[in-house]
Amino acid sequence: MSEQLPYLLAFGGTSVFAVACIFFSVFADKISSAWVNTLKTTIGCLGFFIVTSVFYEWNTISLNSLVSFFLSGFAGLGIGDLFLVMAFTRIGAARTLMVFGFSPLFTGIQGYFFFGQELSMHKLSAILCLVMCLLIFSYEGYKKEGHWEIKGIIFALLGVSLDAIGIGITRFGFEDSVAVSSIEGNFYRAVGALCFFAIYNYFKPIKLVSNLRSLTTKEKFTIMIAGFIGTFLSLWMWNTAVKYGQLAIISAIGVTGPFLATIFECIYYKKLPSRYMLVAIVFFILGLYILLA
């Protein structure tokens, strides 16, 4: 593998996820967040199963690892992603992805308490910059809608925190069964997420098949492709990059997600970013600079 390929894969994974998020937002608004999440998780689960069966092998896995992956998927890919897509419909994909700037703080705190990893406390000053982003988004909603956009931000924060918790639980799973590949691990996580949506469906029917049938052929193709690239493809490209590339460079590439989503949103909706978004981007860059310095 060439030196540049891991970073091209990292950028590719970030790009396709940013594109997929735009369409997740569109179809969540059209049908429901739960429906979008159930569909994309089902597509991802099938992808992980097929690739593991054809290109890898199923390894012996401990009960502790299996439970860890299941809980990680249930909390992160299930409940967490549901909140994220709900945030998409309220504040947009680009703004929601910018809230992911809090993710290193959540995962860093977990690493400090559970894995003995060093946490540079002075970097927590980045919280101020990231909180400024949230305040700007809320004020933008106030100017546009006449009320403060609190729900969308809360949904985004809940989604990011649950995603971070899911990552921490996943780490336990890989440490207890080191032979398990990331693709195989993601299959077990996807199963956990689907179990959450099965429970959700029991209380509030998602109508996965009937809602899919109600779409036009073009819409079906669009959401199926978005589900594939936004779950399986983005995770496969990102995990491969993490395995072979330098983590510092890959982390920096991951930061481009919100900016790519902003560009794709502007192209899709055919409008320029607002001045509030531009100011938020400045605080976002400053906050991440402090985190990564």
C-alpha positions in Angstrom: 0.0 0.0 0.0 1.4 3.4 -1.0 2.0 6.1 1.6 -0.7 8.4 0.2 -3.5 5.7 -0.1 -4.5 5.7 3.6 -5.0 9.5 3.5 -6.9 9.3 0.3 -9.2 6.7 1.9 -9.6 8.8 5.0 -10.6 11.8 2.8 -12.9 9.6 0.7 -14.6 8.1 3.7 -15.2 11.6 5.2 -16.5 12.9 1.9 -19.0 10.1 1.2 -20.3 10.4 4.8 -20.8 14.1 4.4 -22.7 13.6 1.1 -24.8 10.8 2.7 -25.7 13.0 5.6 -27.3 15.5 3.3 -29.7 12.9 1.9 -30.3 11.4 5.4 -31.5 14.8 6.4 -33.8 15.1 3.3 -35.4 11.7 3.7 -35.7 12.0 7.5 -37.7 15.2 6.9 -39.8 13.4 4.2 -40.5 10.2 6.2 -38.9 9.9 9.7 -35.5 9.7 11.4 -36.1 6.2 12.7 -36.9 5.0 9.1 -33.7 6.4 7.7 -31.6 5.0 10.5 -33.2 1.5 10.2 -32.7 1.4 6.5 -29.1 2.6 6.5 -28.2 0.3 9.4 -29.8 -2.7 7.6 -27.8 -1.9 4.5 -24.6 -1.5 6.5 -25.2 -4.8 8.4 -25.7 -6.7 5.1 -22.5 -5.2 3.7 -20.5 -6.1 6.8 -21.8 -9.6 6.7 -21.1 -10.2 3.0 -17.6 -8.7 3.1 -16.6 -10.6 6.3 -17.9 -13.9 4.8 -16.3 -13.4 1.4 -13.0 -11.5 2.0 -12.3 -12.2 5.7 -13.2 -14.9 8.2 -15.4 -15.3 11.2 -13.1 -15.4 14.3 -13.7 -16.8 17.7 -15.2 -14.1 19.8 -15.6 -14.0 23.6 -18.9 -13.4 25.3 -17.6 -10.1 26.8 -16.6 -8.9 23.3 -19.9 -9.9 21.8 -21.8 -8.0 24.6 -19.5 -5.0 24.2 -20.1 -4.8 20.4 -23.9 -5.3 20.9 -24.2 -2.6 23.5 -22.0 -0.3 21.4 -24.2 -0.7 18.4 -27.4 -0.4 20.5 -26.3 2.9 22.2 -24.1 4.4 19.4 -25.4 3.3 16.1 -29.0 2.9 17.3 -30.0 5.5 19.9 -27.1 7.9 19.1 -27.6 7.9 15.3 -31.3 8.4 15.8 -30.6 11.6 17.7 -28.1 12.7 15.0 -30.5 12.3 12.2 -33.2 14.1 14.2 -30.6 16.9 14.6 -30.1 16.9 10.8 -33.7 17.8 10.2 -33.6 20.7 12.7 -30.2 22.4 12.2 -28.8 20.7 9.1 -26.1 18.1 8.5 -23.2 20.6 8.4 -24.1 22.1 11.8 -24.7 18.7 13.3 -21.4 17.4 12.1 -19.7 20.5 13.5 -20.9 19.4 17.0 -18.8 16.3 16.5 -15.9 18.6 17.6 -17.0 17.6 21.1 -16.3 13.9 20.3 -12.6 14.0 21.1 -13.4 15.4 24.5 -15.9 12.7 25.3 -13.6 9.9 24.0 -10.6 11.5 25.8 -12.4 11.5 29.1 -13.3 7.9 28.6 -9.7 7.0 27.8 -8.5 8.8 30.9 -10.9 7.0 33.3 -11.1 3.5 31.7 -7.9 2.9 29.7 -5.3 5.0 31.6 -4.7 7.2 28.6 -3.3 10.7 29.3 -5.7 13.6 29.0 -4.2 17.1 28.6 -6.6 19.1 30.8 -5.5 22.4 29.3 -7.1 21.4 26.0 -10.5 21.5 27.7 -10.3 25.2 27.0 -11.4 24.2 23.5 -14.9 23.7 25.0 -15.4 27.4 25.1 -14.9 27.7 21.4 -17.1 24.7 20.6 -19.8 26.1 22.9 -19.6 29.3 20.9 -20.5 27.3 17.8 -23.6 26.0 19.5 -24.6 29.4 20.7 -24.2 30.8 17.2 -26.3 28.0 15.7 -29.0 28.6 18.3 -29.0 32.4 17.7 -29.2 31.8 13.9 -32.3 29.7 14.6 -33.7 32.5 16.7 -33.2 35.1 13.9 -34.6 32.8 11.3 -37.6 31.2 13.1 -38.2 33.6 16.0 -37.2 31.1 18.7 -33.9 29.7 20.0 -33.0 26.4 18.4 -32.3 24.3 21.5 -33.8 20.9 20.6 -31.6 20.4 17.5 -28.4 21.2 19.5 -29.5 18.9 22.3 -30.2 16.1 19.8 -26.8 16.6 18.2 -25.0 16.6 21.6 -26.9 13.5 22.7 -26.0 11.8 19.4 -22.3 12.7 19.7 -22.1 11.7 23.4 -23.7 8.3 22.7 -21.5 7.8 19.7 -18.5 8.4 21.9 -19.8 6.1 24.5 -20.2 3.5 21.8 -16.6 3.9 20.7 -15.4 3.4 24.2 -17.5 0.2 24.6 -16.2 -1.0 21.2 -12.6 -0.7 22.5 -13.4 -3.1 25.3 -14.7 -5.6 22.7 -11.5 -5.4 20.5 -9.2 -5.7 23.5 -10.9 -8.9 24.7 -10.9 -10.5 21.2 -7.9 -9.1 19.3 -8.4 -11.4 16.3 -11.8 -9.9 15.4 -11.5 -7.5 12.4 -13.1 -4.0 12.4 -15.5 -5.1 9.7 -16.6 -8.1 11.8 -16.9 -5.9 14.8 -19.1 -3.4 12.9 -21.4 -6.3 11.9 -22.0 -7.1 15.6 -22.5 -3.4 16.3 -25.0 -3.1 13.4 -26.9 -6.1 14.8 -27.1 -4.3 18.2 -28.5 -1.2 16.5 -31.1 -3.2 14.6 -32.3 -4.7 17.9 -32.8 -1.2 19.2 -34.9 -0.3 16.1 -36.9 -3.5 16.4 -37.8 -2.5 19.9 -38.6 1.1 18.7 -40.7 -0.4 15.9 -42.8 -2.4 18.5 -43.9 0.8 20.2 -43.9 3.1 17.1 -44.1 1.3 13.7 -41.3 2.4 11.4 -43.0 0.8 8.3 -39.6 0.1 6.7 -40.9 -1.7 3.6 -44.1 0.3 3.0 -42.4 3.6 3.2 -39.7 2.4 0.9 -42.3 1.3 -1.6 -44.0 4.7 -1.5 -40.9 6.4 -2.9 -40.3 6.9 -6.6 -37.6 4.8 -8.3 -35.2 7.7 -8.2 -35.8 8.3 -4.5 -35.3 4.6 -3.7 -32.0 4.6 -5.6 -30.9 7.8 -3.9 -31.6 6.6 -0.3 -30.2 3.1 -0.9 -26.9 4.6 -2.3 -26.8 7.1 0.6 -27.3 4.3 3.1 -24.5 2.2 1.5 -21.9 4.9 1.2 -22.9 6.5 4.6 -22.6 3.4 6.6 -20.6 0.5 5.0 -18.4 2.4 2.6 -17.4 5.3 4.8 -16.7 3.0 7.8 -14.6 0.6 5.6 -12.6 3.4 4.1 -12.0 5.1 7.4 -11.1 1.9 9.3 -8.6 1.0 6.6 -7.0 4.4 6.8 -6.8 4.2 10.6 -5.1 0.8 10.3 -2.4 1.8 7.8 -1.9 5.6 8.2 -0.6 8.0 10.8 -3.4 8.8 13.3 -2.5 12.5 13.6 -2.9 13.1 9.9 -6.0 11.0 9.7 -7.6 12.9 12.6 -6.8 16.2 10.8 -8.5 14.9 7.6 -11.6 13.9 9.7 -11.9 17.5 10.7 -12.8 18.4 7.1 -16.2 16.6 7.5 -18.3 19.7 8.6 -16.7 21.9 5.9 -17.4 19.3 3.2 -21.0 19.0 4.4 -21.3 22.8 4.3 -20.1 22.8 0.7 -22.4 19.9 -0.3 -25.4 21.6 1.4 -24.7 24.8 -0.5 -24.5 22.9 -3.8 -27.6 20.8 -3.0 -29.8 23.8 -1.8 -28.1 26.2 -4.3 -27.3 28.9 -1.7 -24.3 30.4 0.0 -23.4 29.7 3.7 -24.9 32.3 6.1 -22.6 34.7 8.0 -23.5 32.9 11.2 -22.1 29.7 9.7 -18.9 31.4 8.7 -18.4 32.8 12.2 -19.1 29.4 13.7 -16.5 27.8 11.4 -13.9 30.2 12.8 -14.6 29.1 16.3 -14.7 25.5 15.2 -11.3 25.7 13.7 -9.9 27.5 16.8 -11.4 24.9 19.1 -10.0 22.0 17.1 -6.6 23.6 16.8 -6.5 23.7 20.7 -7.6 20.1 20.9 -5.1 18.8 18.3 -2.2 21.1 19.3 
